[in-house]
Amino acid sequence: MPDLRPLPMRLVHALLDALLPSCCALCGGQARAAVCAACEQAYVAPAPRCPCCANPTGALDSTRHCGACLAQAPPFDATWAACDYASPLDSLVLQLKFGAQLALAPWMARVLHAAIASESRALPDVLCPVPLGPARLIERGYNQALEVARPLARALGVPVVPQLLHRLRETAPQSGAAPGDRRRNVRGAFGVSSTFDVHGRHVGVVDDVMSSGHTLAEIAAVLKRAGAARVTNIVFARTPPHG
């Protein structure tokens, strides 16, 4: 996978790697990135996915929508995911989100870029991260989705607009909500900035993980109402459906 960092940053990191070797976030072995090449090869493997929701499918043809998306098309048009939200990669999402392990974000962006480059689908015109509410942003100190979106945008050669979306109200974490409450939890929670015109644009919405999909569906619906022509989710990990 190509190194997404600018040349001066790559030179600085090469020097730091020589002086201060880093450890793989998964196996603890010496690594030149947040995750060593052996763990990346072992755990980040391409898999057939529904092009709409990115749920794994048993079919070899990854251009066909899954039964759920055929039965009820979601507001978004497509989803790219690099891997399943499953052990041991789920620990990386938690380390980035709650442990401030920001070095994982460029690695996730690089893995996502490889997944996107392996397909022939059209790239978005602009990227934006799923926004955090003000209270959670102050508590955490960073938005993990934005940390992934910035290096990914550089690799794809498209702009990232951090303030394109904003939270209209704080919401309870989706992970703590019952399945039936997740849609209600995010309803009316997002807005589109009046300073950026999305009319007729293809918007890529970046996040670290996609679970039930209700948050991204709500965002896509808001973007479509604002005039977006197409909305693609771009997530590092996708929670597989429960059997």
Backbone as JSON, one array per atom type, in Angstrom:
{
  "sequence": "MPDLRPLPMRLVHALLDALLPSCCALCGGQARAAVCAACEQAYVAPAPRCPCCANPTGALDSTRHCGACLAQAPPFDATWAACDYASPLDSLVLQLKFGAQLALAPWMARVLHAAIASESRALPDVLCPVPLGPARLIERGYNQALEVARPLARALGVPVVPQLLHRLRETAPQSGAAPGDRRRNVRGAFGVSSTFDVHGRHVGVVDDVMSSGHTLAEIAAVLKRAGAARVTNIVFARTPPHG",
  "N": [[0.84, -1.19, 0.0], [0.5, 2.29, -0.72], [2.44, 4.93, 0.83], [0.81, 7.46, 2.49], [1.67, 9.86, 3.47], [3.01, 13.22, 3.27], [6.16, 14.03, 1.61], [8.18, 15.41, 3.29], [7.21, 14.69, 5.84], [7.39, 11.94, 5.7], [10.16, 11.61, 5.64], [10.9, 12.6, 8.15], [9.59, 10.76, 9.79], [10.89, 8.44, 9.02], [13.41, 8.87, 10.09], [12.73, 8.94, 12.81], [11.79, 6.35, 13.08], [14.16, 4.94, 12.88], [15.55, 5.81, 15.11], [13.75, 5.52, 17.23], [12.24, 2.8, 17.36], [8.97, 1.59, 16.6], [6.1, -0.18, 17.96], [3.96, -2.82, 16.92], [0.48, -2.39, 17.04], [-1.1, -4.57, 17.39], [0.33, -7.1, 17.65], [2.55, -6.4, 19.06], [5.1, -6.57, 18.12], [8.11, -5.32, 16.46], [7.57, -2.59, 14.3], [7.09, -0.62, 11.35], [4.96, 0.9, 11.01], [1.73, 1.7, 12.44], [0.55, -0.76, 12.59], [1.99, -3.87, 12.03], [3.38, -5.35, 9.01], [2.91, -8.09, 8.8], [0.7, -8.6, 10.51], [-1.18, -6.96, 9.28], [-1.45, -8.22, 6.8], [-2.47, -10.63, 7.68], [-4.92, -10.07, 8.91], [-6.36, -8.05, 7.59], [-8.14, -8.63, 5.12], [-9.4, -8.81, 1.79], [-12.9, -9.08, 1.13], [-15.95, -10.35, -0.25], [-18.5, -7.95, -0.47], [-21.64, -6.33, 0.06], [-22.26, -3.77, -2.21], [-23.71, -1.6, -1.42], [-24.33, -1.49, 1.44], [-22.12, -2.69, 2.57], [-22.12, -5.02, 4.05], [-20.89, -8.31, 4.67], [-21.04, -10.75, 2.08], [-21.94, -13.95, 0.79], [-21.65, -14.3, -1.86], [-19.72, -14.37, -4.87], [-19.86, -12.31, -6.62], [-19.46, -9.08, -6.13], [-20.85, -6.91, -6.97], [-23.52, -6.98, -6.71], [-26.39, -6.02, -4.86], [-27.2, -6.73, -1.44], [-29.82, -8.8, 0.01], [-31.24, -7.34, 1.96], [-30.79, -4.65, 1.28], [-31.92, -4.6, -1.23], [-34.55, -5.1, -0.6], [-35.25, -2.9, 0.97], [-34.1, 0.0, 0.17], [-31.43, 1.88, 1.49], [-30.88, 5.37, 2.55], [-28.3, 6.16, 1.76], [-25.96, 5.61, -0.96], [-23.81, 3.9, -1.41], [-21.19, 1.96, 0.16], [-17.94, 1.83, 1.37], [-15.8, -0.4, 2.99], [-13.03, -1.41, 4.94], [-12.59, -3.66, 6.48], [-13.99, -6.2, 8.68], [-15.69, -5.38, 11.72], [-14.37, -6.89, 14.06], [-12.65, -9.16, 16.25], [-9.11, -9.31, 15.81], [-9.19, -6.65, 15.08], [-11.13, -4.92, 15.98], [-10.16, -3.92, 18.34], [-8.38, -1.96, 17.55], [-10.01, 0.1, 16.62], [-11.18, 0.87, 19.04], [-8.9, 1.69, 20.43], [-8.15, 3.93, 18.94], [-10.47, 5.54, 19.14], [-11.02, 5.85, 21.92], [-8.62, 5.75, 23.23], [-6.82, 7.61, 22.31], [-4.9, 6.92, 20.43], [-3.58, 8.14, 18.03], [-1.88, 7.59, 15.94], [-2.89, 5.42, 14.67], [-4.8, 6.32, 12.9], [-3.74, 7.37, 10.32], [-2.82, 4.91, 9.35], [-5.21, 3.43, 9.17], [-6.44, 4.99, 7.21], [-4.75, 4.47, 5.06], [-5.19, 1.73, 4.64], [-7.88, 1.83, 3.99], [-7.7, 3.34, 1.64], [-6.45, 1.52, -0.04], [-8.46, -0.41, -0.26], [-10.42, 1.06, -1.57], [-9.1, 1.71, -3.93], [-8.98, -0.74, -5.13], [-11.32, -1.14, -6.44], [-13.61, -0.08, -9.03], [-15.39, 1.98, -8.7], [-16.91, 5.26, -8.75], [-15.18, 8.07, -7.39], [-15.86, 10.13, -4.49], [-16.79, 13.64, -4.66], [-16.11, 15.22, -2.56], [-14.98, 14.86, 0.81], [-16.24, 14.29, 4.11], [-16.15, 14.18, 7.67], [-17.99, 12.17, 10.04], [-19.58, 14.13, 12.37], [-18.69, 15.01, 15.76], [-20.51, 15.79, 18.76], [-20.34, 18.95, 20.5], [-19.77, 18.64, 23.31], [-18.75, 16.02, 23.5], [-16.58, 16.24, 21.82], [-14.97, 18.07, 23.18], [-14.46, 16.56, 25.47], [-13.08, 14.34, 24.41], [-11.12, 15.48, 22.79], [-10.45, 15.32, 20.13], [-11.65, 14.38, 16.86], [-12.09, 11.25, 15.82], [-12.97, 10.36, 13.33], [-12.38, 12.49, 11.64], [-9.62, 12.45, 11.84], [-9.01, 10.2, 10.37], [-10.12, 10.91, 7.93], [-8.61, 13.07, 6.91], [-5.88, 12.18, 6.02], [-6.8, 10.28, 4.19], [-8.21, 11.8, 2.31], [-6.09, 13.23, 1.17], [-4.75, 11.13, -0.09], [-6.63, 10.27, -1.95], [-6.95, 12.5, -3.44], [-8.98, 14.35, -3.19], [-10.96, 17.04, -1.79], [-11.31, 17.62, 1.76], [-13.87, 18.56, 3.93], [-14.14, 19.61, 6.95], [-16.18, 20.87, 8.45], [-18.53, 20.46, 7.09], [-20.72, 18.94, 7.89], [-22.68, 19.14, 10.89], [-23.45, 18.66, 14.35], [-26.69, 18.95, 15.55], [-27.74, 18.47, 17.97], [-26.73, 16.9, 21.04], [-26.22, 13.38, 21.25], [-27.0, 10.2, 22.69], [-24.54, 7.6, 23.02], [-24.5, 5.37, 20.29], [-23.76, 2.74, 20.64], [-24.68, 2.06, 23.14], [-27.38, 1.98, 22.9], [-30.55, 0.38, 22.51], [-31.38, -1.82, 19.76], [-33.86, -1.01, 18.55], [-34.01, 1.61, 19.33], [-32.03, 3.08, 18.14], [-32.42, 4.4, 15.69], [-34.25, 6.4, 16.39], [-32.65, 7.77, 18.16], [-30.79, 9.22, 16.64], [-32.3, 10.71, 14.96], [-32.91, 13.76, 13.39], [-30.53, 14.82, 14.32], [-28.44, 15.9, 12.89], [-27.04, 18.42, 10.73], [-26.49, 20.3, 7.69], [-23.88, 22.4, 6.71], [-24.42, 25.81, 5.92], [-22.57, 27.14, 4.49], [-21.41, 25.6, 2.59], [-22.12, 24.29, -0.51], [-23.8, 21.48, -1.36], [-25.25, 20.7, -3.47], [-25.95, 18.59, -6.13], [-23.58, 17.23, -5.74], [-21.26, 14.53, -5.1], [-20.92, 13.09, -2.12], [-18.64, 11.89, 0.25], [-18.82, 10.22, 3.24], [-17.04, 9.9, 6.13], [-16.12, 7.57, 8.61], [-15.07, 5.79, 11.59], [-16.17, 3.28, 12.23], [-18.94, 1.32, 11.15], [-21.94, 0.37, 12.38], [-25.0, -0.45, 13.12], [-25.82, 1.19, 11.1], [-27.62, 3.28, 11.24], [-26.87, 5.89, 11.98], [-25.32, 6.75, 9.78], [-27.22, 6.47, 7.8], [-29.08, 8.43, 8.55], [-27.5, 10.72, 8.24], [-27.01, 10.58, 5.48], [-29.6, 10.94, 4.51], [-30.07, 13.56, 5.33], [-28.12, 14.92, 3.84], [-29.02, 14.33, 1.24], [-31.47, 15.69, 1.24], [-30.46, 18.22, 1.28], [-29.57, 18.44, -1.25], [-27.55, 16.82, -2.27], [-26.24, 14.64, -4.73], [-25.34, 12.06, -4.55], [-24.36, 9.78, -2.01], [-21.75, 8.33, -0.31], [-20.65, 6.03, 2.04], [-17.65, 5.78, 3.92], [-15.86, 3.69, 5.68], [-13.68, 2.39, 8.19], [-14.15, -0.08, 9.52], [-16.7, -2.59, 9.48], [-19.51, -3.65, 11.18], [-20.42, -6.98, 11.3], [-23.56, -8.49, 10.36], [-25.77, -9.81, 12.87], [-26.19, -13.22, 13.37]],
  "CA": [[0.0, 0.0, 0.0], [1.34, 3.49, -0.78], [2.53, 5.79, 2.0], [-0.02, 8.62, 2.2], [2.18, 11.07, 4.09], [3.86, 14.06, 2.43], [7.57, 13.64, 1.65], [8.9, 15.84, 4.5], [6.77, 13.9, 6.99], [7.94, 10.59, 5.57], [11.57, 11.67, 6.02], [10.96, 12.74, 9.6], [9.19, 9.5, 10.4], [11.95, 7.46, 8.76], [14.45, 9.12, 11.1], [12.21, 8.52, 14.1], [11.74, 4.89, 13.09], [15.51, 4.44, 13.12], [15.96, 6.15, 16.47], [12.76, 5.05, 18.2], [11.39, 1.81, 16.69], [7.63, 1.49, 17.16], [5.58, -1.53, 18.14], [2.67, -3.11, 16.3], [-0.63, -2.25, 17.98], [-1.77, -5.86, 17.55], [1.18, -8.19, 18.16], [3.62, -5.86, 19.9], [6.39, -6.69, 17.47], [8.63, -4.09, 15.85], [6.82, -2.24, 13.09], [7.36, 0.71, 10.8], [3.67, 1.6, 11.01], [0.97, 1.38, 13.64], [0.31, -2.2, 12.53], [3.07, -4.47, 11.23], [2.96, -5.9, 7.72], [2.41, -9.46, 8.98], [-0.66, -8.53, 11.05], [-2.04, -6.38, 8.25], [-1.73, -9.25, 5.81], [-3.24, -11.72, 8.29], [-6.25, -9.7, 9.4], [-7.07, -7.16, 6.67], [-8.26, -9.41, 3.88], [-10.58, -8.45, 1.0], [-14.03, -10.01, 1.23], [-17.11, -9.88, -1.0], [-19.4, -7.14, 0.34], [-22.7, -5.61, -0.63], [-21.73, -2.45, -2.55], [-24.52, -0.54, -0.81], [-24.18, -1.41, 2.9], [-20.82, -3.3, 2.9], [-22.2, -6.25, 4.81], [-20.3, -9.43, 3.93], [-21.95, -11.62, 1.34], [-21.31, -15.19, 0.37], [-21.55, -14.33, -3.32], [-18.46, -13.91, -5.44], [-20.14, -11.08, -7.34], [-19.62, -8.0, -5.14], [-21.58, -5.78, -7.56], [-24.94, -7.17, -6.43], [-26.83, -5.61, -3.54], [-27.7, -7.8, -0.58], [-31.28, -8.88, 0.06], [-31.8, -6.27, 2.8], [-30.76, -3.39, 0.53], [-32.88, -4.73, -2.31], [-35.9, -5.02, -0.03], [-35.48, -1.52, 1.42], [-32.87, 0.73, -0.13], [-31.13, 2.92, 2.48], [-30.69, 6.7, 1.95], [-26.99, 6.24, 1.13], [-25.88, 4.88, -2.23], [-22.73, 2.93, -1.42], [-20.33, 1.93, 1.35], [-16.63, 1.17, 1.33], [-15.29, -0.81, 4.3], [-11.76, -2.12, 4.78], [-12.56, -4.91, 7.23], [-15.09, -6.4, 9.62], [-15.46, -4.98, 13.11], [-14.26, -8.16, 14.76], [-11.34, -9.36, 16.84], [-8.54, -8.35, 16.76], [-9.18, -5.29, 14.54], [-12.01, -4.04, 16.75], [-9.36, -3.26, 19.38], [-7.76, -0.77, 16.97], [-11.04, 1.14, 16.63], [-11.32, 1.34, 20.42], [-7.68, 2.42, 20.78], [-8.21, 5.24, 18.3], [-11.61, 6.33, 19.6], [-11.02, 6.13, 23.35], [-7.27, 5.73, 23.78], [-6.01, 8.67, 21.7], [-3.81, 6.35, 19.64], [-3.83, 8.81, 16.75], [-1.06, 7.0, 14.88], [-3.68, 4.42, 13.96], [-5.66, 6.94, 11.88], [-3.15, 7.29, 8.98], [-2.78, 3.51, 8.9], [-6.56, 3.09, 8.73], [-6.65, 5.68, 5.94], [-3.99, 3.76, 4.02], [-5.9, 0.49, 4.38], [-9.1, 2.21, 3.27], [-7.33, 3.75, 0.29], [-6.19, 0.29, -0.81], [-9.76, -1.03, -0.55], [-11.09, 1.89, -2.57], [-8.35, 1.61, -5.19], [-9.17, -2.06, -5.73], [-12.6, -1.16, -7.15], [-13.7, 0.92, -10.11], [-16.49, 2.9, -8.46], [-16.56, 6.68, -8.81], [-14.77, 8.69, -6.14], [-16.66, 11.3, -4.1], [-16.26, 14.98, -4.97], [-15.65, 15.82, -1.31], [-15.12, 14.02, 1.99], [-16.53, 14.94, 5.38], [-16.24, 13.21, 8.75], [-19.16, 12.19, 10.92], [-19.2, 15.09, 13.41], [-18.98, 14.79, 17.18], [-21.13, 16.9, 19.44], [-19.35, 19.79, 21.2], [-19.36, 18.1, 24.61], [-17.91, 14.84, 23.3], [-15.33, 16.69, 21.21], [-14.16, 18.63, 24.26], [-14.05, 15.45, 26.34], [-12.11, 13.47, 23.74], [-10.02, 16.31, 22.3], [-10.26, 15.1, 18.69], [-12.67, 13.58, 16.19], [-11.36, 10.16, 15.17], [-13.36, 10.28, 11.92], [-11.61, 13.51, 10.92], [-8.22, 12.01, 11.8], [-8.92, 9.25, 9.24], [-10.53, 11.57, 6.68], [-7.58, 13.97, 6.37], [-4.92, 11.49, 5.16], [-7.51, 9.61, 3.1], [-8.49, 12.81, 1.29], [-4.84, 13.5, 0.45], [-4.45, 9.99, -0.95], [-7.6, 10.21, -3.04], [-6.88, 13.74, -4.22], [-10.24, 15.09, -3.1], [-10.93, 17.88, -0.59], [-12.07, 17.25, 2.95], [-14.5, 19.73, 4.52], [-14.47, 19.13, 8.3], [-17.38, 21.48, 9.0], [-19.67, 20.31, 6.19], [-21.81, 18.46, 8.74], [-22.57, 19.49, 12.3], [-24.47, 18.09, 15.24], [-27.7, 19.89, 16.02], [-27.94, 18.15, 19.38], [-25.96, 15.77, 21.54], [-26.95, 12.12, 21.25], [-26.41, 9.12, 23.46], [-23.77, 6.68, 22.16], [-25.31, 4.33, 19.64], [-23.39, 1.42, 21.16], [-25.45, 1.78, 24.35], [-28.81, 2.05, 22.62], [-31.18, -0.84, 22.0], [-31.54, -1.74, 18.31], [-35.04, -0.26, 18.15], [-33.89, 3.01, 19.72], [-30.92, 3.75, 17.47], [-32.93, 5.31, 14.67], [-34.81, 7.56, 17.09], [-31.56, 8.47, 18.84], [-30.07, 10.11, 15.73], [-33.23, 11.46, 14.11], [-32.82, 15.2, 13.57], [-29.32, 15.18, 15.06], [-27.39, 16.42, 12.01], [-27.36, 19.46, 9.77], [-25.49, 20.6, 6.66], [-23.44, 23.79, 6.8], [-24.93, 26.69, 4.88], [-21.44, 27.75, 3.77], [-20.92, 24.68, 1.55], [-23.22, 23.84, -1.35], [-23.64, 20.09, -1.75], [-26.2, 20.41, -4.55], [-25.39, 17.87, -7.26], [-22.26, 16.69, -5.43], [-21.11, 13.19, -4.54], [-20.31, 13.31, -0.81], [-18.15, 10.73, 0.97], [-18.92, 10.42, 4.69], [-16.0, 9.06, 6.71], [-16.22, 7.22, 10.02], [-14.2, 4.68, 11.95], [-16.89, 2.01, 12.2], [-20.37, 1.33, 10.81], [-22.58, -0.73, 13.1], [-26.35, -0.67, 12.59], [-25.99, 2.02, 9.9], [-28.64, 4.3, 11.41], [-26.24, 7.21, 11.97], [-24.95, 7.08, 8.41], [-28.46, 6.62, 7.04], [-29.63, 9.74, 8.89], [-26.64, 11.71, 7.59], [-27.26, 10.53, 4.03], [-30.91, 11.55, 4.25], [-29.89, 15.02, 5.49], [-27.36, 15.4, 2.67], [-29.88, 14.27, 0.06], [-32.42, 16.8, 1.33], [-29.71, 19.45, 0.97], [-29.29, 18.47, -2.69], [-26.47, 15.92, -2.7], [-26.68, 13.68, -5.75], [-24.91, 10.72, -4.17], [-23.67, 9.72, -0.72], [-21.01, 7.09, -0.1], [-20.01, 5.86, 3.34], [-16.29, 5.25, 3.87], [-15.61, 3.31, 7.07], [-12.61, 1.42, 8.35], [-14.67, -1.39, 9.9], [-18.16, -2.8, 9.36], [-19.99, -4.7, 12.08], [-21.2, -7.98, 10.56], [-24.92, -8.71, 10.9], [-25.88, -10.91, 13.81], [-26.85, -14.35, 12.74]],
  "C": [[0.88, 1.25, 0.0], [1.33, 4.24, 0.53], [1.83, 7.1, 1.7], [0.58, 9.92, 2.71], [3.02, 11.89, 3.13], [5.33, 13.7, 2.62], [8.3, 14.13, 2.89], [8.51, 15.03, 5.73], [7.32, 12.48, 6.92], [9.4, 10.55, 5.98], [11.73, 11.77, 7.53], [10.63, 11.42, 10.28], [10.22, 8.4, 10.15], [13.07, 7.62, 9.78], [13.99, 8.65, 12.47], [12.13, 7.0, 14.2], [13.11, 4.29, 13.41], [15.94, 4.66, 14.57], [15.04, 5.55, 17.53], [11.83, 4.05, 17.52], [10.04, 1.69, 17.39], [7.2, 0.04, 17.22], [4.22, -1.66, 17.45], [1.58, -3.05, 17.36], [-1.35, -3.57, 18.22], [-0.88, -6.91, 18.2], [2.3, -7.7, 19.06], [5.0, -5.97, 19.3], [6.83, -5.37, 16.85], [7.93, -3.84, 14.52], [7.21, -0.84, 12.64], [6.08, 1.54, 10.71], [2.94, 1.2, 12.28], [0.66, -0.1, 13.74], [1.37, -2.8, 11.6], [2.49, -5.12, 9.97], [2.36, -7.29, 7.87], [0.99, -9.46, 9.51], [-1.63, -7.95, 10.02], [-2.43, -7.43, 7.22], [-2.63, -10.34, 6.39], [-4.69, -11.33, 8.55], [-7.04, -8.77, 8.47], [-7.12, -7.84, 5.31], [-9.5, -8.96, 3.12], [-11.66, -9.52, 1.12], [-15.17, -9.47, 0.38], [-18.09, -9.16, -0.08], [-20.5, -6.56, -0.54], [-22.18, -4.21, -0.95], [-22.52, -1.3, -1.92], [-24.23, -0.4, 0.68], [-22.89, -2.01, 3.41], [-20.93, -4.47, 3.85], [-21.58, -7.38, 4.0], [-21.37, -10.26, 3.25], [-21.2, -12.89, 0.96], [-21.08, -15.25, -1.12], [-20.19, -13.83, -3.77], [-18.64, -12.57, -6.16], [-20.44, -9.97, -6.34], [-20.31, -6.78, -5.75], [-23.07, -5.87, -7.27], [-25.27, -6.74, -5.01], [-27.34, -6.82, -2.76], [-29.22, -7.75, -0.54], [-31.9, -7.75, 0.86], [-31.84, -4.95, 2.05], [-31.7, -3.43, -0.66], [-34.31, -4.56, -1.79], [-36.24, -3.6, 0.41], [-34.17, -0.75, 1.25], [-32.64, 1.81, 0.93], [-30.93, 4.27, 1.8], [-29.33, 6.86, 1.28], [-26.93, 5.33, -0.09], [-24.84, 3.77, -2.23], [-21.96, 3.02, -0.11], [-19.04, 1.21, 1.0], [-16.24, 0.82, 2.75], [-14.02, -1.63, 4.08], [-11.78, -3.49, 5.43], [-13.82, -5.03, 8.07], [-14.7, -5.86, 10.99], [-15.51, -6.25, 13.96], [-12.84, -8.28, 15.3], [-10.34, -9.85, 15.79], [-8.63, -6.9, 16.29], [-10.12, -4.36, 15.29], [-11.24, -3.3, 17.84], [-8.7, -2.0, 18.84], [-8.74, 0.39, 16.94], [-11.18, 1.73, 18.02], [-10.09, 2.13, 20.86], [-7.67, 3.81, 20.17], [-9.29, 6.1, 18.94], [-11.47, 6.76, 21.05], [-9.62, 6.23, 23.96], [-6.32, 6.74, 23.19], [-4.79, 8.12, 20.97], [-3.93, 6.87, 18.2], [-2.96, 8.28, 15.62], [-1.81, 5.93, 14.1], [-4.47, 5.04, 12.81], [-5.02, 6.94, 10.49], [-3.06, 5.87, 8.46], [-4.16, 3.08, 8.42], [-6.88, 3.74, 7.38], [-5.95, 4.95, 4.8], [-4.68, 2.45, 3.64], [-7.2, 0.77, 3.6], [-8.79, 2.6, 1.84], [-7.09, 2.54, -0.59], [-7.51, -0.39, -1.18], [-10.5, -0.26, -1.64], [-10.42, 1.73, -3.93], [-8.56, 0.28, -5.89], [-10.47, -2.17, -6.52], [-12.65, 0.0, -8.15], [-14.85, 1.9, -9.91], [-16.01, 4.35, -8.44], [-16.21, 7.21, -7.43], [-15.71, 9.84, -5.79], [-16.0, 12.59, -4.57], [-15.63, 15.61, -3.74], [-15.85, 14.8, -0.19], [-15.5, 14.88, 3.19], [-16.59, 13.87, 6.45], [-17.61, 13.26, 9.42], [-18.8, 13.09, 12.1], [-19.51, 14.58, 14.82], [-19.74, 15.99, 17.71], [-20.09, 17.69, 20.21], [-18.87, 19.19, 22.51], [-18.43, 16.91, 24.44], [-16.57, 15.23, 22.67], [-14.4, 17.29, 22.27], [-13.62, 17.53, 25.17], [-12.94, 14.63, 25.7], [-10.9, 14.25, 23.24], [-9.76, 16.18, 20.82], [-11.45, 14.31, 18.17], [-11.95, 12.49, 15.41], [-11.73, 10.03, 13.7], [-12.6, 11.3, 11.09], [-10.14, 13.11, 10.81], [-8.0, 10.99, 10.68], [-9.18, 9.97, 7.93], [-9.41, 12.41, 6.08], [-6.54, 13.23, 5.52], [-5.58, 10.75, 4.0], [-7.8, 10.59, 1.97], [-7.24, 13.14, 0.49], [-4.53, 12.36, -0.53], [-5.37, 9.92, -2.16], [-7.55, 11.43, -3.94], [-8.2, 14.48, -4.27], [-10.21, 15.94, -1.83], [-11.71, 17.26, 0.56], [-12.6, 18.55, 3.57], [-14.96, 19.34, 5.93], [-15.79, 19.65, 8.84], [-18.6, 21.35, 8.09], [-20.91, 19.86, 6.96], [-21.6, 18.95, 10.16], [-23.7, 18.83, 13.07], [-25.42, 19.2, 15.69], [-28.01, 19.66, 17.49], [-27.05, 16.98, 19.76], [-26.85, 14.52, 21.51], [-26.25, 11.13, 22.16], [-25.61, 8.22, 22.53], [-24.66, 5.6, 21.58], [-25.0, 2.95, 20.2], [-24.18, 1.06, 22.41], [-26.94, 1.76, 24.14], [-29.32, 0.7, 22.13], [-31.41, -0.7, 20.51], [-32.73, -0.9, 17.86], [-34.96, 1.22, 18.46], [-32.85, 3.77, 18.9], [-31.39, 4.74, 16.4], [-33.5, 6.57, 15.31], [-33.72, 8.41, 17.73], [-30.89, 9.5, 17.94], [-31.01, 10.93, 14.84], [-33.15, 12.95, 14.42], [-31.56, 15.68, 14.25], [-28.27, 15.88, 14.21], [-27.92, 17.51, 11.09], [-26.22, 19.67, 8.81], [-25.15, 22.09, 6.75], [-23.97, 24.6, 5.62], [-23.81, 27.32, 4.05], [-20.89, 26.84, 2.67], [-22.12, 24.12, 0.8], [-22.96, 22.41, -1.81], [-24.53, 19.73, -2.93], [-25.47, 19.76, -5.74], [-24.05, 17.21, -6.99], [-22.36, 15.25, -4.93], [-20.3, 13.36, -3.25], [-19.88, 11.97, -0.2], [-18.13, 11.03, 2.46], [-18.01, 9.4, 5.38], [-16.27, 8.82, 8.19], [-15.31, 6.04, 10.31], [-14.9, 3.33, 11.83], [-18.36, 2.25, 11.85], [-21.0, 0.12, 11.48], [-23.97, -1.0, 12.52], [-26.57, 0.1, 11.29], [-26.98, 3.15, 10.07], [-28.04, 5.71, 11.39], [-25.92, 7.64, 10.54], [-26.17, 7.22, 7.52], [-29.09, 7.99, 7.31], [-28.83, 10.85, 8.21], [-26.9, 11.75, 6.09], [-28.59, 11.19, 3.69], [-30.83, 13.07, 4.35], [-29.16, 15.6, 4.28], [-28.22, 15.37, 1.4], [-30.91, 15.39, 0.08], [-31.75, 18.14, 1.01], [-29.29, 19.51, -0.49], [-28.18, 17.57, -3.16], [-27.02, 14.89, -3.68], [-26.39, 12.24, -5.34], [-24.17, 10.8, -2.85], [-23.04, 8.34, -0.57], [-20.41, 7.09, 1.29], [-18.61, 5.28, 3.15], [-15.87, 4.97, 5.31], [-14.47, 2.29, 7.13], [-13.18, 0.03, 8.61], [-16.18, -1.42, 9.81], [-18.56, -3.93, 10.29], [-20.81, -5.7, 11.28], [-22.59, -8.14, 11.16], [-24.92, -9.9, 11.85], [-26.69, -12.04, 13.18], [-28.14, -14.76, 13.42]]
}
